[in-house]
Amino acid sequence: MKKINLMDMSVKNVVRIMMEGTEYDQFQKIAEALGIKKSSFQSMLDRNTVRVEDFKKIANLLGYSIKLERNENE
């Protein structure tokens, strides 16, 4: 199981990591599969403003699930 910590990088870089080894080798292909305009999708990634609902769809499309964990020091 591959773990990616969202606190360490931008959403754009996280999506790039999730794209590895999939048929989705371009952001445009993800946008098309999700029915989002490429320019809108690219803007969300560039601004690091991807909505949680959209991120869940991206993760699912690329074969990932999202898991939240409480910090041990909290």
Secondary structure, DSSP 8 states (H G I E B T S, - for coil): -----GGGS-HHHHHHHHHTTSS--SHHHHHHHHT--HHHHHHHHHHT---HHHHHHHHHHTT--------TT-
